[in-house]
Amino acid sequence: MRLLITVCILTLAALAFVAYRYARRAPDDTPRRIGSDVLAGAIMFALFAPAIGGAAVTITISAIAMAPKNLMMLIFGLPWFYMFGAVPALLCGVVAGALRPARTTWWSYAKVALVGGVFGVGFVQGFTSREFSWEELNGSLAIGGPAGVFSAFLCSIWFYGKPGSTRPADRDAARAAA
């Protein structure tokens, strides 16, 4: 039940970002473009972010334990990475699509990385917590936080493009302006 509540809260947060984009849209933002950005972000993050986050956690654990044999978890853990990371990655992709800037900056990457960390911690907290107390937050911060931040940062770089790049013009917006 706690996991369902956590997923509902994270979904509402993602939808709030989409509503924010609709409320404060740029002149060239059409509903079709916003929907396309949100869908593209959701698909891209859901496909790639769990593997990136799982690899980050596995490499970190192997480095801390100084046991290279733990790197086999990269292969055997891949289905688990997607089972535990697909939902927060999908929701983070929705937020990344909703927050897609007209001109990419490092701050835009940092916002998505922060959202990825919060969503990662929140989702892991739904699995590991009994009463959502502060004492139970350590495990979620250690596992979900770094994985969410790192994977969201890398996926946002790929999704938004290089810093300073501008979003390609939308044909619908050009027709509306003419």
Residue pairs with C-beta under 8 A, 6 or more apart in sequence:
2 126
2 129
2 132
3 126
3 127
5 126
6 122
6 123
6 125
6 126
7 87
7 123
7 126
9 122
10 87
10 88
10 91
10 119
10 122
10 123
11 91
13 91
13 95
13 119
14 91
14 92
14 94
14 95
14 98
15 94
17 94
17 95
17 98
17 99
17 115
18 34
18 38
18 94
18 98
20 98
21 29
21 34
21 38
21 98
21 99
22 31
22 34
25 34
26 102
27 173
27 177
28 102
28 169
28 170
28 173
28 177
29 170
29 173
30 170
30 172
30 173
30 176
32 170
32 172
33 170
33 172
33 173
34 98
37 97
37 98
37 100
38 94
38 97
38 98
39 97
40 97
40 159
41 93
41 94
41 95
41 96
41 97
41 98
41 100
41 159
42 90
42 91
42 93
42 94
42 97
43 93
44 93
44 155
44 158
44 159
45 89
45 90
45 92
45 93
45 96
45 151
45 152
45 155
45 159
46 86
46 89
46 90
46 93
48 89
48 151
48 155
48 158
49 85
49 89
49 92
49 93
49 116
49 151
49 152
49 155
50 81
50 82
50 84
50 85
50 86
50 89
50 151
51 78
51 81
51 82
52 150
52 151
52 154
52 155
53 81
53 85
53 89
53 120
53 147
53 148
53 150
53 151
54 74
54 77
54 78
54 80
54 81
54 85
54 147
55 74
55 81
56 146
56 147
56 150
56 151
57 143
57 146
57 147
58 70
58 71
58 73
58 74
58 77
59 71
59 74
60 146
61 70
61 73
62 68
62 70
62 71
62 73
84 123
84 124
84 127
85 120
85 123
85 147
85 151
87 123
88 116
88 119
88 120
88 122
88 123
88 144
88 148
89 116
89 151
89 152
89 155
91 119
92 112
92 115
92 116
92 119
92 148
92 152
92 155
93 155
93 159
95 112
95 115
95 119
96 112
96 115
96 152
96 155
96 156
96 159
96 160
97 159
99 108
99 111
99 112
99 115
100 159
100 160
100 167
101 108
101 160
101 167
102 166
102 167
103 164
103 165
103 166
103 167
104 160
104 161
104 162
104 163
104 164
104 165
104 166
104 167
105 163
105 164
106 163
108 156
108 160
109 153
109 156
109 157
109 160
109 163
110 153
112 152
112 153
112 155
112 156
113 149
113 150
113 152
113 153
113 156
114 149
115 152
116 148
116 149
116 151
116 152
116 153
117 144
117 145
117 146
117 148
117 149
117 152
118 148
119 148
120 143
120 144
120 145
120 147
120 148
120 149
121 137
121 140
121 141
121 144
121 145
121 148
122 140
122 144
123 144
124 139
124 140
124 143
124 144
125 132
125 136
125 137
125 140
125 144
128 136
128 139
128 140
129 136
129 137
129 140
130 136
